[in-house]
Amino acid sequence: MNKSELISAMAEKSGLTKADSKKALEAMMMTIADALKAGDRVSLVGFGTFCVSERAERTGINPSTKERITIPAKKVAKFKPGMELAESVE
């Protein structure tokens, strides 16, 4: 399912227009992104938790030259599904 299909499904289930569903989805995504940028966790009970994790610097190998390279540390977004979501997928 892509973004436009998700918007259509949201509009159908909620009774909102597609334009309103698009605004709601984009607002939710921006709000989650802003919270993660600020270092906060976002927990949606039953759905899951979004958080930021830090990856340490590590050594890797360039596959084309076989040369050792240093991969810098970075922050990554993670999602852990909630119990209800995990059970509904099974």
N, CA, C and O atoms as CSV, one atom per row, in Angstrom:
chain,resi,resn,atom,element,x,y,z
A,1,MET,N,N,0.854,-1.174,0.000
A,1,MET,CA,C,0.000,0.000,0.000
A,1,MET,C,C,0.894,1.229,0.000
A,1,MET,O,O,1.800,1.355,0.824
A,2,ASN,N,N,0.632,2.126,-0.926
A,2,ASN,CA,C,1.398,3.369,-0.957
A,2,ASN,C,C,0.605,4.481,-0.268
A,2,ASN,O,O,-0.487,4.243,0.247
A,3,LYS,N,N,1.156,5.690,-0.263
A,3,LYS,CA,C,0.559,6.794,0.483
A,3,LYS,C,C,-0.839,7.141,-0.033
A,3,LYS,O,O,-1.750,7.358,0.766
A,4,SER,N,N,-1.020,7.198,-1.343
A,4,SER,CA,C,-2.337,7.567,-1.880
A,4,SER,C,C,-3.383,6.490,-1.577
A,4,SER,O,O,-4.545,6.811,-1.326
A,5,GLU,N,N,-2.983,5.232,-1.598
A,5,GLU,CA,C,-3.902,4.150,-1.241
A,5,GLU,C,C,-4.266,4.222,0.243
A,5,GLU,O,O,-5.410,3.962,0.616
A,6,LEU,N,N,-3.301,4.572,1.081
A,6,LEU,CA,C,-3.562,4.733,2.508
A,6,LEU,C,C,-4.539,5.875,2.746
A,6,LEU,O,O,-5.456,5.750,3.558
A,7,ILE,N,N,-4.348,6.974,2.050
A,7,ILE,CA,C,-5.251,8.123,2.189
A,7,ILE,C,C,-6.668,7.732,1.776
A,7,ILE,O,O,-7.634,8.095,2.446
A,8,SER,N,N,-6.791,7.002,0.688
A,8,SER,CA,C,-8.117,6.555,0.234
A,8,SER,C,C,-8.773,5.643,1.264
A,8,SER,O,O,-9.964,5.776,1.549
A,9,ALA,N,N,-7.997,4.719,1.822
A,9,ALA,CA,C,-8.542,3.802,2.832
A,9,ALA,C,C,-8.945,4.559,4.093
A,9,ALA,O,O,-9.977,4.257,4.693
A,10,MET,N,N,-8.142,5.538,4.500
A,10,MET,CA,C,-8.481,6.347,5.673
A,10,MET,C,C,-9.770,7.117,5.435
A,10,MET,O,O,-10.618,7.197,6.323
A,11,ALA,N,N,-9.923,7.682,4.247
A,11,ALA,CA,C,-11.121,8.449,3.921
A,11,ALA,C,C,-12.355,7.555,3.953
A,11,ALA,O,O,-13.409,7.951,4.451
A,12,GLU,N,N,-12.217,6.364,3.424
A,12,GLU,CA,C,-13.347,5.435,3.391
A,12,GLU,C,C,-13.764,4.998,4.791
A,12,GLU,O,O,-14.955,4.955,5.100
A,13,LYS,N,N,-12.786,4.674,5.640
A,13,LYS,CA,C,-13.106,4.185,6.980
A,13,LYS,C,C,-13.569,5.286,7.927
A,13,LYS,O,O,-14.354,5.027,8.839
A,14,SER,N,N,-13.092,6.510,7.723
A,14,SER,CA,C,-13.414,7.585,8.662
A,14,SER,C,C,-14.592,8.448,8.228
A,14,SER,O,O,-15.189,9.154,9.041
A,15,GLY,N,N,-14.918,8.385,6.951
A,15,GLY,CA,C,-15.989,9.249,6.455
A,15,GLY,C,C,-15.501,10.648,6.114
A,15,GLY,O,O,-16.301,11.514,5.762
A,16,LEU,N,N,-14.204,10.877,6.215
A,16,LEU,CA,C,-13.626,12.166,5.847
A,16,LEU,C,C,-13.406,12.211,4.338
A,16,LEU,O,O,-13.436,11.180,3.665
A,17,THR,N,N,-13.186,13.401,3.820
A,17,THR,CA,C,-12.821,13.511,2.417
A,17,THR,C,C,-11.367,13.079,2.253
A,17,THR,O,O,-10.625,12.996,3.232
A,18,LYS,N,N,-10.965,12.805,1.017
A,18,LYS,CA,C,-9.574,12.434,0.772
A,18,LYS,C,C,-8.639,13.590,1.123
A,18,LYS,O,O,-7.534,13.365,1.617
A,19,ALA,N,N,-9.073,14.817,0.871
A,19,ALA,CA,C,-8.245,15.984,1.193
A,19,ALA,C,C,-8.026,16.089,2.702
A,19,ALA,O,O,-6.913,16.356,3.156
A,20,ASP,N,N,-9.087,15.877,3.472
A,20,ASP,CA,C,-8.963,15.930,4.930
A,20,ASP,C,C,-8.124,14.776,5.452
A,20,ASP,O,O,-7.343,14.943,6.388
A,21,SER,N,N,-8.284,13.607,4.847
A,21,SER,CA,C,-7.487,12.445,5.255
A,21,SER,C,C,-6.012,12.679,4.962
A,21,SER,O,O,-5.147,12.306,5.755
A,22,LYS,N,N,-5.728,13.299,3.818
A,22,LYS,CA,C,-4.332,13.607,3.459
A,22,LYS,C,C,-3.733,14.579,4.470
A,22,LYS,O,O,-2.602,14.391,4.918
A,23,LYS,N,N,-4.492,15.625,4.833
A,23,LYS,CA,C,-4.014,16.600,5.818
A,23,LYS,C,C,-3.752,15.920,7.164
A,23,LYS,O,O,-2.748,16.198,7.820
A,24,ALA,N,N,-4.659,15.029,7.572
A,24,ALA,CA,C,-4.502,14.337,8.858
A,24,ALA,C,C,-3.274,13.440,8.843
A,24,ALA,O,O,-2.512,13.415,9.809
A,25,LEU,N,N,-3.076,12.703,7.754
A,25,LEU,CA,C,-1.916,11.816,7.662
A,25,LEU,C,C,-0.618,12.609,7.660
A,25,LEU,O,O,0.325,12.253,8.368
A,26,GLU,N,N,-0.557,13.676,6.877
A,26,GLU,CA,C,0.659,14.498,6.814
A,26,GLU,C,C,0.936,15.180,8.152
A,26,GLU,O,O,2.093,15.307,8.553
A,27,ALA,N,N,-0.113,15.619,8.844
A,27,ALA,CA,C,0.067,16.234,10.157
A,27,ALA,C,C,0.613,15.217,11.144
A,27,ALA,O,O,1.494,15.537,11.942
A,28,MET,N,N,0.093,13.984,11.098
A,28,MET,CA,C,0.583,12.943,11.998
A,28,MET,C,C,2.057,12.634,11.718
A,28,MET,O,O,2.859,12.512,12.644
A,29,MET,N,N,2.404,12.511,10.443
A,29,MET,CA,C,3.801,12.194,10.099
A,29,MET,C,C,4.743,13.317,10.502
A,29,MET,O,O,5.836,13.054,11.004
A,30,MET,N,N,4.337,14.569,10.291
A,30,MET,CA,C,5.180,15.709,10.679
A,30,MET,C,C,5.328,15.794,12.197
A,30,MET,O,O,6.407,16.103,12.702
A,31,THR,N,N,4.252,15.522,12.915
A,31,THR,CA,C,4.287,15.579,14.376
A,31,THR,C,C,5.210,14.509,14.938
A,31,THR,O,O,5.985,14.779,15.855
A,32,ILE,N,N,5.134,13.293,14.397
A,32,ILE,CA,C,6.025,12.217,14.842
A,32,ILE,C,C,7.463,12.565,14.514
A,32,ILE,O,O,8.345,12.391,15.356
A,33,ALA,N,N,7.723,13.057,13.300
A,33,ALA,CA,C,9.083,13.428,12.904
A,33,ALA,C,C,9.641,14.531,13.803
A,33,ALA,O,O,10.798,14.465,14.218
A,34,ASP,N,N,8.832,15.536,14.104
A,34,ASP,CA,C,9.282,16.629,14.981
A,34,ASP,C,C,9.608,16.114,16.379
A,34,ASP,O,O,10.596,16.531,16.984
A,35,ALA,N,N,8.782,15.211,16.888
A,35,ALA,CA,C,9.032,14.649,18.217
A,35,ALA,C,C,10.326,13.845,18.228
A,35,ALA,O,O,11.102,13.934,19.179
A,36,LEU,N,N,10.564,13.060,17.180
A,36,LEU,CA,C,11.799,12.267,17.116
A,36,LEU,C,C,13.022,13.159,16.991
A,36,LEU,O,O,14.061,12.873,17.586
A,37,LYS,N,N,12.911,14.244,16.218
A,37,LYS,CA,C,14.021,15.198,16.091
A,37,LYS,C,C,14.355,15.815,17.442
A,37,LYS,O,O,15.517,16.105,17.727
A,38,ALA,N,N,13.341,16.015,18.270
A,38,ALA,CA,C,13.536,16.605,19.603
A,38,ALA,C,C,14.042,15.578,20.617
A,38,ALA,O,O,14.333,15.920,21.763
A,39,GLY,N,N,14.145,14.314,20.186
A,39,GLY,CA,C,14.656,13.278,21.079
A,39,GLY,C,C,13.575,12.579,21.892
A,39,GLY,O,O,13.886,11.804,22.796
A,40,ASP,N,N,12.318,12.843,21.583
A,40,ASP,CA,C,11.205,12.231,22.313
A,40,ASP,C,C,10.832,10.875,21.716
A,40,ASP,O,O,11.183,10.556,20.580
A,41,ARG,N,N,10.116,10.092,22.509
A,41,ARG,CA,C,9.521,8.837,22.036
A,41,ARG,C,C,8.051,9.118,21.754
A,41,ARG,O,O,7.432,9.957,22.410
A,42,VAL,N,N,7.501,8.414,20.779
A,42,VAL,CA,C,6.081,8.537,20.472
A,42,VAL,C,C,5.466,7.162,20.649
A,42,VAL,O,O,5.773,6.233,19.902
A,43,SER,N,N,4.589,7.037,21.648
A,43,SER,CA,C,3.937,5.759,21.936
A,43,SER,C,C,2.457,5.849,21.608
A,43,SER,O,O,1.744,6.695,22.146
A,44,LEU,N,N,2.005,4.984,20.731
A,44,LEU,CA,C,0.593,4.880,20.388
A,44,LEU,C,C,0.127,3.530,20.901
A,44,LEU,O,O,0.402,2.499,20.288
A,45,VAL,N,N,-0.578,3.535,22.024
A,45,VAL,CA,C,-0.973,2.308,22.702
A,45,VAL,C,C,-1.733,1.398,21.738
A,45,VAL,O,O,-2.689,1.818,21.085
A,46,GLY,N,N,-1.291,0.160,21.665
A,46,GLY,CA,C,-1.911,-0.819,20.786
A,46,GLY,C,C,-1.319,-0.830,19.392
A,46,GLY,O,O,-1.411,-1.840,18.693
A,47,PHE,N,N,-0.711,0.274,18.968
A,47,PHE,CA,C,-0.116,0.347,17.633
A,47,PHE,C,C,1.385,0.129,17.684
A,47,PHE,O,O,1.905,-0.766,17.017
A,48,GLY,N,N,2.097,0.947,18.477
A,48,GLY,CA,C,3.536,0.776,18.590
A,48,GLY,C,C,4.228,2.023,19.090
A,48,GLY,O,O,3.588,3.014,19.440
A,49,THR,N,N,5.556,1.956,19.117
A,49,THR,CA,C,6.373,3.041,19.632
A,49,THR,C,C,7.448,3.418,18.617
A,49,THR,O,O,8.149,2.558,18.083
A,50,PHE,N,N,7.564,4.714,18.365
A,50,PHE,CA,C,8.623,5.255,17.523
A,50,PHE,C,C,9.679,5.848,18.452
A,50,PHE,O,O,9.337,6.525,19.422
A,51,CYS,N,N,10.955,5.601,18.166
A,51,CYS,CA,C,12.015,6.188,18.982
A,51,CYS,C,C,13.262,6.381,18.112
A,51,CYS,O,O,13.342,5.890,16.986
A,52,VAL,N,N,14.222,7.107,18.669
A,52,VAL,CA,C,15.489,7.339,17.984
A,52,VAL,C,C,16.553,6.528,18.694
A,52,VAL,O,O,16.625,6.520,19.923
A,53,SER,N,N,17.378,5.847,17.918
A,53,SER,CA,C,18.470,5.047,18.458
A,53,SER,C,C,19.764,5.510,17.811
A,53,SER,O,O,19.770,5.966,16.667
A,54,GLU,N,N,20.851,5.391,18.545
A,54,GLU,CA,C,22.147,5.788,17.991
A,54,GLU,C,C,22.957,4.564,17.604
A,54,GLU,O,O,23.087,3.614,18.376
A,55,ARG,N,N,23.496,4.604,16.399
A,55,ARG,CA,C,24.409,3.547,15.956
A,55,ARG,C,C,25.827,4.040,16.186
A,55,ARG,O,O,26.168,5.174,15.852
A,56,ALA,N,N,26.642,3.177,16.758
A,56,ALA,CA,C,28.029,3.544,17.031
A,56,ALA,C,C,28.842,3.538,15.733
A,56,ALA,O,O,28.463,2.910,14.744
A,57,GLU,N,N,29.950,4.243,15.766
A,57,GLU,CA,C,30.874,4.211,14.635
A,57,GLU,C,C,31.417,2.797,14.494
A,57,GLU,O,O,31.673,2.127,15.494
A,58,ARG,N,N,31.595,2.338,13.258
A,58,ARG,CA,C,32.096,0.987,13.062
A,58,ARG,C,C,32.959,0.919,11.813
A,58,ARG,O,O,32.962,1.831,10.986
A,59,THR,N,N,33.685,-0.171,11.697
A,59,THR,CA,C,34.542,-0.381,10.546
A,59,THR,C,C,33.833,-1.272,9.543
A,59,THR,O,O,33.246,-2.291,9.910
A,60,GLY,N,N,33.886,-0.888,8.281
A,60,GLY,CA,C,33.282,-1.672,7.211
A,60,GLY,C,C,34.284,-1.881,6.095
A,60,GLY,O,O,35.422,-1.417,6.171
A,61,ILE,N,N,33.857,-2.578,5.068
A,61,ILE,CA,C,34.722,-2.851,3.924
A,61,ILE,C,C,34.016,-2.372,2.658
A,61,ILE,O,O,32.864,-2.729,2.414
A,62,ASN,N,N,34.713,-1.558,1.849
A,62,ASN,CA,C,34.190,-1.117,0.570
A,62,ASN,C,C,34.185,-2.333,-0.358
A,62,ASN,O,O,35.253,-2.871,-0.652
A,63,PRO,N,N,33.020,-2.782,-0.828
A,63,PRO,CA,C,32.963,-4.011,-1.610
A,63,PRO,C,C,33.694,-3.941,-2.951
A,63,PRO,O,O,34.152,-4.965,-3.456
A,64,SER,N,N,33.808,-2.755,-3.526
A,64,SER,CA,C,34.468,-2.670,-4.828
A,64,SER,C,C,35.990,-2.646,-4.718
A,64,SER,O,O,36.678,-3.175,-5.591
A,65,THR,N,N,36.530,-2.033,-3.650
A,65,THR,CA,C,37.987,-1.924,-3.519
A,65,THR,C,C,38.558,-2.812,-2.422
A,65,THR,O,O,39.777,-2.943,-2.309
A,66,LYS,N,N,37.693,-3.427,-1.610
A,66,LYS,CA,C,38.089,-4.260,-0.457
A,66,LYS,C,C,38.865,-3.454,0.583
A,66,LYS,O,O,39.533,-4.024,1.446
A,67,GLU,N,N,38.776,-2.149,0.498
A,67,GLU,CA,C,39.462,-1.258,1.432
A,67,GLU,C,C,38.623,-1.083,2.696
A,67,GLU,O,O,37.399,-0.975,2.621
A,68,ARG,N,N,39.280,-1.056,3.854
A,68,ARG,CA,C,38.587,-0.831,5.121
A,68,ARG,C,C,38.215,0.644,5.210
A,68,ARG,O,O,39.018,1.528,4.911
A,69,ILE,N,N,36.977,0.883,5.628
A,69,ILE,CA,C,36.504,2.255,5.789
A,69,ILE,C,C,35.838,2.388,7.154
A,69,ILE,O,O,35.413,1.399,7.752
A,70,THR,N,N,35.756,3.604,7.626
A,70,THR,CA,C,35.080,3.877,8.885
A,70,THR,C,C,33.678,4.400,8.563
A,70,THR,O,O,33.518,5.385,7.843
A,71,ILE,N,N,32.685,3.734,9.101
A,71,ILE,CA,C,31.302,4.155,8.927
A,71,ILE,C,C,30.952,5.001,10.153
A,71,ILE,O,O,30.987,4.505,11.279
A,72,PRO,N,N,30.618,6.270,9.938
A,72,PRO,CA,C,30.394,7.162,11.082
A,72,PRO,C,C,29.147,6.801,11.891
A,72,PRO,O,O,28.227,6.147,11.399
A,73,ALA,N,N,29.148,7.246,13.135
A,73,ALA,CA,C,27.978,7.058,14.002
A,73,ALA,C,C,26.826,7.882,13.454
A,73,ALA,O,O,27.034,8.922,12.829
A,74,LYS,N,N,25.610,7.411,13.692
A,74,LYS,CA,C,24.447,8.181,13.262
A,74,LYS,C,C,23.221,7.792,14.073
A,74,LYS,O,O,23.194,6.758,14.741
A,75,LYS,N,N,22.219,8.636,13.996
A,75,LYS,CA,C,20.954,8.377,14.670
A,75,LYS,C,C,19.982,7.795,13.649
A,75,LYS,O,O,19.950,8.225,12.496
A,76,VAL,N,N,19.189,6.813,14.080
A,76,VAL,CA,C,18.203,6.184,13.203
A,76,VAL,C,C,16.858,6.103,13.917
A,76,VAL,O,O,16.797,5.950,15.137
A,77,ALA,N,N,15.791,6.206,13.147
A,77,ALA,CA,C,14.444,6.057,13.695
A,77,ALA,C,C,14.103,4.575,13.752
A,77,ALA,O,O,14.422,3.822,12.831
A,78,LYS,N,N,13.458,4.160,14.831
A,78,LYS,CA,C,13.051,2.767,14.988
A,78,LYS,C,C,11.575,2.716,15.344
A,78,LYS,O,O,11.032,3.647,15.938
A,79,PHE,N,N,10.939,1.617,14.973
A,79,PHE,CA,C,9.545,1.387,15.306
A,79,PHE,C,C,9.421,0.000,15.900
A,79,PHE,O,O,9.898,-0.980,15.328
A,80,LYS,N,N,8.769,-0.076,17.067
A,80,LYS,CA,C,8.491,-1.364,17.697
A,80,LYS,C,C,6.983,-1.525,17.737
A,80,LYS,O,O,6.298,-0.742,18.396
A,81,PRO,N,N,6.447,-2.531,17.040
A,81,PRO,CA,C,4.989,-2.685,17.026
A,81,PRO,C,C,4.432,-3.045,18.393
A,81,PRO,O,O,5.077,-3.747,19.173
A,82,GLY,N,N,3.226,-2.558,18.677
A,82,GLY,CA,C,2.536,-2.892,19.913
A,82,GLY,C,C,1.929,-4.286,19.829
A,82,GLY,O,O,1.863,-4.885,18.756
A,83,MET,N,N,1.493,-4.786,20.960
A,83,MET,CA,C,0.959,-6.152,21.038
A,83,MET,C,C,-0.262,-6.334,20.139
A,83,MET,O,O,-0.366,-7.335,19.431
A,84,GLU,N,N,-1.192,-5.368,20.162
A,84,GLU,CA,C,-2.409,-5.503,19.359
A,84,GLU,C,C,-2.094,-5.549,17.876
A,84,GLU,O,O,-2.689,-6.341,17.145
A,85,LEU,N,N,-1.160,-4.708,17.412
A,85,LEU,CA,C,-0.762,-4.697,16.007
A,85,LEU,C,C,-0.078,-6.003,15.643
A,85,LEU,O,O,-0.371,-6.594,14.603
A,86,ALA,N,N,0.829,-6.453,16.491
A,86,ALA,CA,C,1.550,-7.698,16.224
A,86,ALA,C,C,0.602,-8.892,16.157
A,86,ALA,O,O,0.758,-9.772,15.311
A,87,GLU,N,N,-0.381,-8.915,17.057
A,87,GLU,CA,C,-1.336,-10.027,17.073
A,87,GLU,C,C,-2.273,-9.984,15.863
A,87,GLU,O,O,-2.684,-11.030,15.360
A,88,SER,N,N,-2.608,-8.791,15.401
A,88,SER,CA,C,-3.520,-8.675,14.256
A,88,SER,C,C,-2.860,-9.117,12.956
A,88,SER,O,O,-3.551,-9.480,12.004
A,89,VAL,N,N,-1.546,-9.091,12.907
A,89,VAL,CA,C,-0.819,-9.491,11.698
A,89,VAL,C,C,-0.659,-10.998,11.631
A,89,VAL,O,O,-0.557,-11.558,10.540
A,90,GLU,N,N,-0.635,-11.661,12.770
A,90,GLU,CA,C,-0.419,-13.118,12.798
A,90,GLU,C,C,-1.510,-13.874,12.113
A,90,GLU,O,O,-1.467,-15.103,12.056
